[in-house]
Amino acid sequence: MLRIAIYGKGGIGKSTTTSNLSTALAEQGLRVMQIGCDPKADSTRTLTNGQSIPTVLDLLRRGGSLTLEELVYTNSSGVLCVEAGGPTPGIGCAGRGIITAFEQLQDLNAYKIYKPDVVLYDVLGDVVCGGFAMPLRGEYSDIVFVVTSGEMMSMYAAANIVKAVESFKKRGYARFGGYILNRRNVENERAQVERLAEEEGGKIIADLPRSSEVQQAEALGKTVVEAFPESKMAEHYRSLAHKVLEVCKNG
């Protein structure tokens, strides 16, 4: 089982990238589980026809014991979808949802029962502490990729994530696999991210262009790979899937 954490600043297109990556990997015949680790619980919306699925924390608030059928939603492409969820706004720690989700999946033997080939964690990267750092741990993830644009705050968040991965390396945590450039069409964007990579280490493993097909697919509640399978953008996501597997294999 290959375990991959995808980090990035909120609003950078991390969930869109992760969901299209999940679909592209499933196209290759791989069993994929995507775990949304953002308190907004919107990581898997384009995998579930635009509908929200019950989160781990919501189910626990209901009371009683949980079942895997309640916790895990299987979409039409065979992707297993899980949302950690977050606390009531203004109350509690947002990172607690991640910790609780991981505990519930382990307690219910989710990985042994579903036997995913790839587990993708979609993690908010503005904060790399507490629960949000859980997917960096070696017992959960093997490798970390960071989604960034050439915008200053996006690169600032990316640099912090890479520093965290480097800091934890000696503890047996996940290794850094590289940057996924998700373009916002800012000036000298590729050069800006290349400079980030030079300063912080790592390489750009994929360069995703800005495309209106992303918004069109999301309006349909689908990934680009599913909604527009013959499009150039879908091919970019398929190329990303191949590159991610290559980096993981050769690491």
C-alpha positions in Angstrom: 0.0 0.0 0.0 1.5 3.3 -1.2 0.6 6.2 1.2 0.8 9.7 -0.3 0.2 13.1 1.5 -0.8 16.0 -0.7 -0.2 19.4 1.1 -0.8 22.9 -0.1 -2.2 26.3 1.0 -6.0 26.6 1.2 -7.5 27.6 -2.1 -4.5 26.6 -4.2 -6.4 23.8 -6.0 -5.1 21.0 -3.8 -8.3 19.1 -3.5 -9.0 19.5 -7.2 -5.6 18.1 -8.0 -5.9 15.3 -5.5 -9.3 14.2 -6.7 -8.2 14.2 -10.4 -5.1 12.3 -9.3 -7.3 9.7 -7.6 -9.4 9.3 -10.7 -6.4 9.0 -13.0 -4.9 6.4 -10.7 -8.2 4.4 -10.6 -8.2 4.5 -14.4 -4.9 2.5 -14.2 -6.7 -0.2 -12.3 -5.5 0.8 -8.9 -7.6 0.7 -5.8 -7.5 4.3 -4.4 -8.6 5.7 -1.1 -8.8 9.5 -0.7 -9.0 10.9 2.8 -10.0 14.6 3.1 -8.1 16.2 6.0 -9.6 19.7 5.8 -12.3 20.8 8.3 -14.3 22.2 5.4 -14.8 18.5 4.4 -14.9 19.3 0.6 -12.0 17.2 -0.6 -14.1 14.5 -2.3 -17.0 16.6 -3.6 -16.0 16.1 -7.3 -15.7 12.4 -6.6 -19.3 12.2 -5.2 -21.3 14.1 -7.8 -20.9 17.4 -5.9 -22.6 16.0 -2.8 -21.2 16.1 0.7 -20.6 12.8 2.4 -20.9 12.3 6.2 -17.7 13.1 8.0 -16.0 11.0 10.7 -16.7 13.7 13.3 -20.3 14.2 12.2 -20.9 10.5 12.5 -19.3 10.4 16.0 -21.4 13.3 17.2 -24.5 11.2 16.3 -23.5 8.7 18.9 -23.2 5.0 18.8 -20.6 2.9 17.0 -19.4 3.5 13.4 -19.4 1.0 10.6 -17.1 1.1 7.5 -20.1 1.4 5.3 -21.0 4.7 7.0 -17.4 6.0 7.0 -16.3 5.1 3.5 -18.1 6.1 0.3 -17.2 4.3 -3.0 -17.7 6.4 -6.1 -18.5 5.3 -9.6 -14.8 5.0 -10.5 -14.2 2.8 -7.5 -12.4 5.5 -5.5 -12.9 5.1 -1.7 -13.8 8.5 -0.2 -13.4 9.5 3.5 -13.9 13.0 5.0 -12.4 13.7 8.5 -14.4 16.8 9.1 -13.9 19.5 11.7 -15.3 20.8 15.0 -18.3 23.1 15.4 -17.0 26.5 14.2 -15.3 28.3 17.1 -15.1 25.3 19.3 -12.3 22.7 19.4 -9.2 21.9 17.4 -9.6 21.5 13.6 -6.7 19.0 13.6 -8.6 16.7 15.9 -10.7 15.5 13.0 -7.6 14.1 11.2 -6.5 12.3 14.3 -9.9 10.9 15.0 -10.4 9.8 11.3 -7.1 7.9 11.4 -7.9 6.2 14.6 -11.4 5.1 13.4 -10.0 3.7 10.1 -7.4 1.7 12.0 -9.9 0.5 14.6 -12.3 -0.7 11.9 -9.5 -2.4 9.9 -10.3 -0.3 6.9 -7.0 -0.9 5.1 -7.1 -4.7 5.6 -10.7 -4.9 4.4 -10.6 -2.6 1.4 -6.9 -3.3 0.6 -6.2 0.0 -1.3 -3.2 0.1 -3.5 -2.8 3.9 -2.9 -4.0 6.1 0.0 -4.1 9.8 -0.7 -4.3 12.3 2.1 -5.6 15.8 1.1 -4.2 18.0 3.8 -4.5 21.8 4.5 -1.0 23.2 4.3 -1.4 26.6 6.0 -0.8 24.9 9.3 1.8 22.2 9.9 1.2 21.4 13.5 -0.9 19.1 15.7 -3.4 17.1 13.7 -2.3 18.7 10.4 1.2 17.2 10.8 -0.2 13.7 11.4 0.0 12.6 7.7 3.7 13.5 7.8 4.4 10.7 10.2 6.0 7.5 8.9 3.3 5.2 10.2 0.8 7.0 7.9 2.6 8.3 4.8 5.5 7.3 2.7 5.9 10.5 0.7 4.7 14.1 0.6 4.0 16.3 -2.5 3.2 20.0 -2.2 0.8 21.8 -4.5 1.8 25.4 -5.1 1.4 28.3 -7.6 3.9 31.1 -8.2 1.9 33.4 -5.8 3.9 34.6 -2.8 1.6 33.2 0.0 1.3 29.8 -1.7 5.1 29.5 -2.0 5.4 30.7 1.6 3.1 27.8 2.8 5.0 25.4 0.5 8.3 26.4 2.0 7.0 25.8 5.5 5.7 22.4 4.6 9.0 21.4 3.1 10.9 22.6 6.2 8.6 20.5 8.4 9.2 17.4 6.3 13.0 18.0 6.5 12.8 18.6 10.3 10.9 15.3 10.8 13.1 13.3 8.5 15.4 11.9 11.2 12.3 10.6 13.1 11.4 8.3 10.2 8.7 10.5 8.8 7.6 10.7 5.2 10.0 12.0 2.6 9.5 14.9 0.2 8.6 13.9 -3.3 8.4 17.3 -5.0 6.3 20.3 -6.1 3.1 20.2 -8.2 2.9 23.5 -9.9 -0.8 24.5 -10.3 -0.7 27.6 -12.3 -2.5 30.9 -11.5 -0.9 32.6 -14.5 1.2 35.1 -12.4 4.2 36.7 -14.0 7.3 34.5 -14.3 5.4 31.7 -12.5 7.6 28.7 -13.4 10.7 30.7 -12.6 9.3 31.7 -9.2 8.6 28.0 -8.2 11.9 26.9 -9.6 13.6 29.4 -7.3 11.6 28.0 -4.4 12.8 24.5 -5.3 16.4 25.7 -5.5 16.2 27.4 -2.1 14.2 24.7 -0.2 15.2 21.6 -2.2 13.1 19.3 -4.3 11.9 19.4 -7.9 8.8 20.4 -9.8 7.3 17.0 -10.8 4.3 18.4 -12.8 3.2 21.7 -14.3 -0.6 22.0 -14.5 -1.9 24.8 -16.7 -4.9 26.9 -15.7 -7.9 25.6 -17.5 -11.6 26.6 -17.6 -12.4 22.8 -17.9 -11.6 22.6 -14.1 -14.4 24.9 -13.2 -16.7 23.3 -15.8 -16.1 19.9 -14.4 -16.6 21.1 -10.8 -20.0 22.6 -11.8 -21.0 19.1 -12.8 -19.7 17.7 -9.6 -17.1 15.7 -11.4 -13.3 15.6 -11.9 -11.9 16.7 -15.2 -10.7 13.2 -15.9 -14.3 11.9 -15.6 -16.2 14.8 -17.1 -13.8 15.5 -20.0 -11.7 12.4 -20.5 -10.5 13.4 -23.9 -9.3 16.9 -22.9 -5.8 18.1 -22.7 -6.3 18.9 -19.0 -7.3 15.3 -18.3 -4.1 14.2 -20.0 -2.2 16.6 -17.7 -3.7 14.8 -14.7 -2.9 11.4 -16.1 0.6 12.5 -16.7 0.7 13.7 -13.0 -0.4 10.2 -11.9 2.3 8.5 -13.9 4.9 10.9 -12.5 3.8 10.5 -8.9 4.1 6.7 -9.2 7.5 7.1 -10.8 8.8 9.3 -8.1 7.4 6.9 -5.4 9.0 3.9 -7.1 12.4 5.5 -7.6 12.6 7.1 -4.2 
